[in-house]
Amino acid sequence: MGKIVHFIFLISIVLLSSCATASFSKYHGIGRIKKYTIYSEQLPDSFDGFRIAFASDFHYESRFNRKRLPGLLKALQATEADVLLLGGDYRGRNGGNLTELFDLLHTFRPPYGTYGVMGNHENNANYEIVKEEMKRTGIHLLEHEVDTLWKENEYILLCGIRNPFDLKQNGVSPTLNLHPDDYVIMLVHTPDYAEDTDISNTDLVLAGHTHGGQVSFFKRYTPAHFSKYGTRFMTGLKHNSAGIPVIITNGIGTSRKDIRLFTPSEIVLITLHKF
């Protein structure tokens, strides 16, 4: 009986902590803006201080629903980002009106535009729906493609990966054809791709898919299995075996079960600096 009471007490503390995290956020439906500063010798001088907003795994509508759209816009505006990158999984497992989501994303117009890749939920009909919404709202879809951002006659490169779970077709990274001296950001749905393939000439990887475990204890354990590498690439700033930095976001929405514990939903803000 004592063990049962203790267990109920622990669960109560967990639930209270989770509610408190949501209540104290400035942005309804978005737990936080997670900030990173990345230094690099290869970064062009004119991009010193360049700000990147990164959002992934919306799963609209899941726990992230219509009532939380204004909070997403408020959080995006607060980043004052130069460019917005989207990491995939836009529609929830039970469906959702993606026109509402993409209209909201279109309202936030950073100076260097918005770029995105597809996630594992963009299959069959969902793929075509998302593709059309991106086209309608002027979002650049990168599928094994590289685009260039110019500033004061200098540039950085954005590389987007197509279906990173199909390595037979997509296991050769487009970055292998790039010059080692270029500053290259890779946008990919799952962080596993950064370990599964040779991504030479990449300077920074941005990924989602893991939801931070969605339910996580001490950032070391989660019952979910979003990555075949366990908790190695669960959340935060990590490095692959080649030493390339990989930033993994907790994402916005929820998958499987509409619950989060110790894994606040987030928008990531990366500030680049010349080292």
N, C-alpha and C positions, 0 to 999 in steps of 0.2 A: 504493500500500500504506500509505503514511504517513497519508493522509487517512482510510482505513478504520480504522486503529488509533486515530486522534484521535476519530473519530465514536463508536467503541465506548467509549472512555474517557469521553466526554461523556454517553453514555447511562447508563453505570455510575454516574456522579456523580448524575444525575437520579434513578435508581432508589433509590440509597442515601439521597438527600435525602428522597424520598417515604416510604420505610420509616421513617426517623428521625422524620418528622413524626407518623406514626401511632403509633410506639412511645412517644413522649414525652407523648402525650395522657393526660389524667386519666380520660378516658371512652372505653372500648373501642368503636370504631366511629364515634365522633364526634371529629373532629379538634380542634375548639375551640369555645369560646363567644365569639363576636365581639360586642364591646360598643360601643354608640353612646350619646351623650348629645345630646338634642335640646332646644333652648331655644325658647320661643315666648312672645310677649306675650299671645297669645290663650288660653293654657292657663289654666283655672280654678285658683285658688289651692290648692284642696284636692287637686288632682292633681299638685302639685309633688312630684317623687320617684316618681311612678307608674312601675312596671316592666312592660314588655311582652316576653314571650318569643315569638319568631317562628321557625317551622320550616316547611320546604317540601321538595317533591320527594323524598319518601321512596323511591319506586320499590321498594316491598317486594314480593317479595324480589329484590334485585339484589346489588350489593356489600354493601348494607345488608340483612342477613339476621337470622334468629332469634337467633343468637349475640350480635348487637350490640344487641338490645333493652334489656338491662339498662344498657348504657352510655348509651342515649338517656334512660332514666328518671333515671339519676344526674345527667346534665347538666341536664335540665329542673329537677330538684329544686334543683340548685346555683344556678339563676337567681333563686330566691325571687320569681318573677314574680307580679304581680297578675292578669294575664290571659295566656292562651295563644292565639296566632293561627296558623292553618294555611293554607299557600299553595297546596295542590293537588298533583296527581300522587302519589297514595297507593300505587298498585299498579304492580309492575314489569312489563316487557314480556312476561315469561314467566309472569306470574301470581304470586300470593302469597296467603297466608291473612290477609286483612285483619282478621279477628276478633282475631288475635294482636296486630296493630299497634294497633287501636283499644282493645283491652283495656288495653294498656300506656298509651296516651294518657289513658284514663279514670282510670288510677291516679294521674296527676298532676292534682290538683284545685286550681287557683288560685282565690282568693277571688271573682274576677269572671268565672269560667267560661272556656270554650274556644269559639272561633269559627273557621269555616273557609270557604274557597271551593274550587271545583273547578278542576282543571287540564286540559290538553289530553288527558291519558291517561284522564280520566273521560268516556269515550264509550261509547255503547251499554250493554252489560251492566255495565261497570265503574261507570258513573254510578249505576245502581240499587243496586249492591252498596255503594258508598261512602255513598250517601244513607241506606240502611238502617242501616249501621254508625254513622253520625253520630246518627241518631235513637235507636238503641239505647243509645248511650253519653252522650247528652245534650249533644252538640256542636251549636252553633247554626250552621246553614248559611245563609250570606248570598249570595243571588243577585240582584243589582241591588236590594238592600235596605239599609236603614240601621237600626242598633240603637243604643240609648242606654245608656251606663254612668254610673250615678249615684254620687256621693260627697259627703256633707255638703251636700245640696241643690244641688249643682252637677253638671255632666255634660260628657262628651265623647261624640262620635259615631263609630261604626264603620260604614263603608260597604264592602260586598262586591260585587265585579263578577262577573256571569254571563258565561261564555264570552267572554273579551276578544278572541278571534280572529275572532269573527263581528261585525264592526262594523256591518253592515247592520241587524242586530237589536239589538245592544247598544252601539252607538257613542255613545249619549247617556248621559252619566254621571248617576247619581242625585244627585250632589253639587250639580248646577245648581239644584236646588230647595231647597237648604239656605241658612241665613242666613250671610252672610260673617263674622259675629262668632263663630260656633260653631267649636270646635276639632274638626277632622274628620280621622280616619285612614282611608285607603283601603287595602283588602286586595284584591290582584289577582294573578293568576298570572304574567302577563308584564309586564315594565316598559315594553314598547312602548306599552301602552295609555295610559300617562301622557303620551306624546308624540303618539299618534295621535288623541286626542280632547281636547275641552275639559273639563278636570277642575277648573274654577273652584270655589272655596270648599273645596278640599282643602288641608290643612296638612302632611300627611305621607303618602307612599305606601310600602307594603311589598309587594315582589314577589320572585318566584323565577324558575324556568324556565331560566335561563341556565347553571346549575351552575358559575358562575364561569368558563365555558369548558370546564370539566372537565379539559382539558389546556391549560395556559396558560404562556406564557413572558414573564416580566417584566410581567405584567398588561396587556400591549399586543398580544399575538398569540395566537390560538387557531385551530386548524383547524376547530373546530365553528362552526356558524352557527345559534345559538339566537335571535338577534335580527337584525332587518333593519337595525338601526342599527350593526351591527358590534360593536366593543368599547366603544362609548359607554356602554351600560348593562350591561356585563358583570358587574360585582360592586362592592360597596361603596356608599358614599354619593355619589349623583349628583344632578343637578337637570335637570328638563325645561326646555323653552324659556321657560316662564313663571316659572322660578325656584323651582318647588315641589320640595322635597327628596324623593328616591326612594332607598330603601334596598333593594339587591338582594342576596339571600343566595346562597351557593354551594350550599345545599341539603344534604340528608342522603345520598341514594342516588346511583346512577349510571344513565345512559341510554345506549343504543346499545352502548357498550363499558364493561365493569366495571373502569375504571381512572381514577385521578386523579393528576395531576402539578401541583404548585404551586397546587392549588385544594382546600385541606382542607375536608372536610365540616364543617358548622357549625350551631349554633343561634345565632340572633341575640338579643341582649338590648338593648332600648332603654329608657333612663331618660329620662322627660320632666321638664323643669324650667321653671318660670316665669321668663321673662326680665325 
